[in-house]
Amino acid sequence: MDVLVLIGRILFAIVFLSSAVGHLTQHKQLGAYAGAKGVPAAEASTVLSGVVMLLGGLSIVLGVWADLGALLIAVFVFPTALIMHAFWKESDPQTRQTEQISFLKDTALGGAALVMLAFFAYAGHDLGLTLTGPLFHLG
């Protein structure tokens, strides 16, 4: 079971870790895109989101307060879905469909992050292959 949970943690976090690198190394380009979507302080927000994804992803992979890492990911993806992928604002059918897919992907990842948060907060001390137990306690 521990190995399966570790594999799942790694697979879940890969998307956020790779996106974090992009946000931190290409903050000017991604900040311009975020600004076009109406994000305030777009370049700074891009860097901040990169840091949040990096910390959340590393926390989950390493098992260092993985529940907090999952919360960070959820806090990132839900507003991102609403702000960056507002498909209901699009008039072009292809753009609308692309944004709807991204919106649904982000909300699904946010849901998975909430499940992971609850899982780690409930069973965290009993899991192997983590460096710390949970920060939050449910149960």
Rosetta silent file (secondary structure, phi, psi, omega in degrees, C-alpha in Angstrom):
SEQUENCE: MDVLVLIGRILFAIVFLSSAVGHLTQHKQLGAYAGAKGVPAAEASTVLSGVVMLLGGLSIVLGVWADLGALLIAVFVFPTALIMHAFWKESDPQTRQTEQISFLKDTALGGAALVMLAFFAYAGHDLGLTLTGPLFHLG
SCORE:     score description
SCORE:     0.000 S_00000001
   1 L     0.000  -44.030 -178.736    0.000    0.000    0.000 S_00000001
   2 H   -57.600  -42.178 -178.567    2.767    2.476    0.896 S_00000001
   3 H   -66.643  -39.884  178.034    4.405    2.061   -2.511 S_00000001
   4 H   -63.057  -41.933  178.196    1.094    2.594   -4.321 S_00000001
   5 H   -64.506  -41.300  178.252    0.462    5.771   -2.348 S_00000001
   6 H   -62.698  -45.500  178.481    3.989    6.993   -3.135 S_00000001
   7 H   -60.011  -44.489  178.002    3.541    6.287   -6.860 S_00000001
   8 H   -61.661  -42.172  177.670    0.207    8.133   -6.779 S_00000001
   9 H   -60.301  -45.270 -179.050    1.779   11.086   -4.951 S_00000001
  10 H   -63.836  -48.417 -178.598    4.564   11.312   -7.530 S_00000001
  11 H   -62.686  -39.423  178.226    2.228   11.038  -10.508 S_00000001
  12 H   -64.791  -43.158 -173.259   -0.132   13.638   -9.039 S_00000001
  13 H   -77.817  -22.304 -176.533    2.666   16.087   -8.234 S_00000001
  14 H   -54.522  -44.083 -178.297    4.546   15.848  -11.552 S_00000001
  15 H   -61.968  -36.980 -178.835    2.117   18.167  -13.319 S_00000001
  16 H   -77.584  -37.024  178.074    2.508   20.819  -10.624 S_00000001
  17 H   -66.517  -42.397  179.102    6.276   20.518  -10.355 S_00000001
  18 H   -68.723  -38.146  176.807    6.748   20.845  -14.113 S_00000001
  19 H   -66.395  -35.952  178.663    4.299   23.768  -14.235 S_00000001
  20 H   -61.269  -43.938  178.478    6.126   25.411  -11.330 S_00000001
  21 H   -59.491  -44.557  178.075    9.388   25.334  -13.265 S_00000001
  22 H   -62.167  -44.140  179.861    7.649   26.973  -16.222 S_00000001
  23 H   -62.983  -36.256 -177.198    6.045   29.644  -14.050 S_00000001
  24 H   -82.158  -31.076 -177.878    9.360   30.476  -12.399 S_00000001
  25 H   -94.435  -20.140 -178.803   11.546   30.414  -15.526 S_00000001
  26 L  -124.058   39.505 -173.749    9.067   31.958  -17.993 S_00000001
  27 H   -64.669  -28.716  179.214    7.307   34.391  -15.674 S_00000001
  28 H   -68.316  -49.326 -179.182    7.402   37.279  -18.154 S_00000001
  29 H   -65.903  -47.904 -179.470    5.665   35.362  -20.949 S_00000001
  30 H   -68.601  -32.511  175.694    3.203   33.587  -18.652 S_00000001
  31 H   -64.885  -38.165  176.973    2.622   36.818  -16.744 S_00000001
  32 H   -63.930  -40.974  177.490    1.655   38.544  -19.987 S_00000001
  33 H   -64.408  -44.604  178.690   -0.837   35.752  -20.695 S_00000001
  34 H   -62.767  -38.966  177.453   -2.224   35.988  -17.156 S_00000001
  35 H   -62.118  -38.630  177.692   -2.509   39.760  -17.546 S_00000001
  36 H   -66.046  -24.297  178.060   -4.541   39.268  -20.720 S_00000001
  37 L   -88.366   -0.892  177.203   -6.889   37.058  -18.667 S_00000001
  38 L    94.200   12.082  179.307   -7.344   39.853  -16.104 S_00000001
  39 L   -72.466  125.755  176.838   -5.053   38.603  -13.342 S_00000001
  40 L   -70.425  148.006 -177.935   -3.932   41.530  -11.170 S_00000001
  41 L    45.113   56.573 -166.965   -0.156   41.967  -10.752 S_00000001
  42 H   -58.291  -44.997 -178.196    0.121   39.246  -13.370 S_00000001
  43 H   -68.116  -43.167  177.275    3.874   38.691  -13.390 S_00000001
  44 H   -64.393  -39.065  177.664    4.127   38.647   -9.593 S_00000001
  45 H   -64.146  -34.874  177.961    1.073   36.365   -9.460 S_00000001
  46 H   -66.082  -44.504  177.707    2.773   34.033  -11.929 S_00000001
  47 H   -64.034  -45.302  179.558    5.884   33.812   -9.755 S_00000001
  48 H   -60.206  -43.466  179.439    3.769   33.340   -6.615 S_00000001
  49 H   -65.203  -34.548  175.436    1.752   30.573   -8.261 S_00000001
  50 H   -63.138  -42.019  178.365    5.009   28.901   -9.308 S_00000001
  51 H   -65.046  -43.057  179.796    6.231   28.968   -5.710 S_00000001
  52 H   -61.664  -45.692  179.331    2.895   27.586   -4.435 S_00000001
  53 H   -65.028  -39.826  179.068    2.973   24.741   -6.972 S_00000001
  54 H   -63.613  -49.274  179.964    6.625   23.979   -6.196 S_00000001
  55 H   -64.453  -44.078  179.161    6.081   23.885   -2.433 S_00000001
  56 H   -63.410  -45.886 -179.683    2.838   21.922   -2.739 S_00000001
  57 H   -64.198  -45.358  178.599    4.286   19.426   -5.200 S_00000001
  58 H   -64.410  -39.824  178.596    7.480   18.856   -3.214 S_00000001
  59 H   -59.082  -43.607 -179.028    5.502   18.502    0.005 S_00000001
  60 H   -68.771  -47.270 -177.911    3.350   15.781   -1.547 S_00000001
  61 H   -63.810  -45.847 -175.863    6.222   13.899   -3.212 S_00000001
  62 H   -80.535  -17.730 -177.394    8.517   14.012   -0.191 S_00000001
  63 L    73.420   37.038  175.764    5.768   13.427    2.343 S_00000001
  64 L  -106.714  102.736 -173.596    6.607   16.522    4.351 S_00000001
  65 L    48.155   53.911 -176.637    3.259   17.731    5.670 S_00000001
  66 H   -59.256  -27.141  176.550    1.724   16.280    2.524 S_00000001
  67 H   -65.744  -40.164  176.380   -1.717   17.375    3.725 S_00000001
  68 H   -66.111  -40.599  177.308   -0.567   20.996    3.670 S_00000001
  69 H   -59.651  -41.839  177.999    0.935   20.446    0.218 S_00000001
  70 H   -64.857  -38.829  176.936   -2.400   19.123   -1.028 S_00000001
  71 H   -63.289  -42.592  177.611   -4.151   22.162    0.462 S_00000001
  72 H   -59.109  -42.266  179.250   -1.706   24.473   -1.351 S_00000001
  73 H   -63.835  -44.546  179.424   -2.474   22.723   -4.633 S_00000001
  74 H   -61.932  -42.548  179.666   -6.241   23.046   -4.045 S_00000001
  75 H   -63.398  -29.443  177.285   -5.869   26.731   -3.164 S_00000001
  76 H   -78.435  -49.291 -168.548   -4.015   27.195   -6.450 S_00000001
  77 H   -74.754  -33.158 -178.267   -6.172   25.202   -8.874 S_00000001
  78 H   -66.111  -49.468  175.502   -9.688   26.345   -7.947 S_00000001
  79 H   -64.126  -34.474  178.074   -9.072   30.090   -8.527 S_00000001
  80 H   -60.971  -43.473  178.454   -6.988   29.203  -11.582 S_00000001
  81 H   -58.880  -45.964 -176.870   -9.925   27.299  -13.063 S_00000001
  82 H   -70.077  -39.966 -174.679  -12.256   30.248  -12.496 S_00000001
  83 H   -86.461  -48.166 -172.671   -9.924   33.023  -13.646 S_00000001
  84 H   -86.310  -21.257 -174.757   -7.783   31.455  -16.362 S_00000001
  85 L  -127.204   44.529 -179.459  -10.297   29.024  -17.870 S_00000001
  86 L   -75.643   75.592 -174.468  -13.586   30.923  -17.785 S_00000001
  87 H   -60.193  -28.120 -178.066  -15.004   29.032  -20.766 S_00000001
  88 H   -67.443  -13.895  178.223  -18.432   30.635  -20.318 S_00000001
  89 H   -89.819  -10.467 -174.679  -16.914   33.963  -21.439 S_00000001
  90 L   -86.648  138.361  177.550  -15.681   32.574  -24.770 S_00000001
  91 L  -100.993  -28.849  178.042  -17.665   33.025  -27.964 S_00000001
  92 L   -73.192  125.064 -175.804  -15.475   30.985  -30.306 S_00000001
  93 H   -59.030  -39.444 -178.979  -16.645   27.336  -30.053 S_00000001
  94 H   -69.577  -42.825  177.728  -13.147   25.840  -30.290 S_00000001
  95 H   -64.487  -41.288  178.494  -11.692   28.216  -27.690 S_00000001
  96 H   -59.656  -44.882 -179.631  -14.714   27.613  -25.463 S_00000001
  97 H   -65.353  -43.188  179.042  -14.218   23.845  -25.668 S_00000001
  98 H   -61.512  -44.808  179.434  -10.473   24.107  -24.960 S_00000001
  99 H   -67.869  -34.796  178.578  -11.082   26.341  -21.938 S_00000001
 100 H   -66.039  -40.563  177.460  -13.869   24.060  -20.687 S_00000001
 101 H   -61.985  -45.205  178.822  -11.513   21.073  -20.821 S_00000001
 102 H   -65.141  -38.885  177.046   -8.868   23.024  -18.882 S_00000001
 103 H   -61.123  -48.138 -179.274  -11.500   24.198  -16.385 S_00000001
 104 H   -65.863  -37.327  176.816  -12.712   20.647  -15.796 S_00000001
 105 H   -61.727  -46.718 -179.467   -9.130   19.357  -15.520 S_00000001
 106 H   -64.603  -41.560  179.441   -8.320   21.974  -12.884 S_00000001
 107 H   -67.798  -35.308  176.418  -11.472   21.299  -10.887 S_00000001
 108 H   -65.961  -42.599  177.295  -10.789   17.544  -11.028 S_00000001
 109 H   -64.873  -36.770  175.510   -7.213   18.087   -9.834 S_00000001
 110 H   -63.792  -41.488  176.262   -8.562   20.332   -7.082 S_00000001
 111 H   -62.384  -43.173  177.687  -10.985   17.604   -6.051 S_00000001
 112 H   -63.241  -37.756  177.871   -8.170   15.075   -6.000 S_00000001
 113 H   -64.283  -38.653  177.373   -6.098   17.480   -3.883 S_00000001
 114 H   -66.032  -39.624  176.128   -8.960   17.741   -1.375 S_00000001
 115 H   -62.475  -43.094  179.971   -9.205   13.944   -1.212 S_00000001
 116 H   -64.266  -40.964  176.489   -5.445   13.779   -0.698 S_00000001
 117 H   -56.779  -50.862 -179.874   -5.662   16.420    2.039 S_00000001
 118 H   -63.389  -41.704 -179.525   -8.300   14.386    3.884 S_00000001
 119 H   -60.305  -50.260 -179.137   -6.407   11.131    3.304 S_00000001
 120 H   -67.883  -38.889 -179.262   -3.135   12.459    4.706 S_00000001
 121 H   -68.413  -27.397 -179.416   -4.792   14.286    7.593 S_00000001
 122 H   -88.106  -46.800 -171.630   -6.650   11.121    8.566 S_00000001
 123 H  -112.324    5.510 -171.482   -4.108    8.362    7.884 S_00000001
 124 H   -53.139  -42.631 -178.477   -0.858   10.273    7.608 S_00000001
 125 H   -69.883  -23.533 -179.709    0.879    8.889   10.697 S_00000001
 126 H   -88.965   -7.549  179.818    0.102    5.332    9.618 S_00000001
 127 L   -83.944  142.513  171.761    1.531    5.784    6.133 S_00000001
 128 L   -91.187  179.650  175.164    5.052    4.770    5.369 S_00000001
 129 L    60.266   34.859  171.639    7.348    6.472    2.891 S_00000001
 130 L  -128.468  154.173  179.633    6.774    9.975    4.257 S_00000001
 131 L   -87.065  -28.730  177.277    9.244   12.226    6.054 S_00000001
 132 L  -135.978  168.530  170.344    6.699   13.713    8.459 S_00000001
 133 L   -83.185 -172.893 -178.534    3.193   13.062    9.624 S_00000001
 134 L   -75.037  156.842  173.287    0.334   15.390    8.758 S_00000001
 135 L   -82.711  -39.220  179.847    0.069   18.975    9.903 S_00000001
 136 L   -98.612  154.683 -179.533   -3.722   18.721   10.226 S_00000001
 137 L  -128.687  121.955  175.048   -5.532   15.987   12.097 S_00000001
 138 L  -118.849  149.944  171.972   -8.896   14.537   11.123 S_00000001
 139 L   135.491    0.000    0.000  -10.463   11.561   12.566 S_00000001
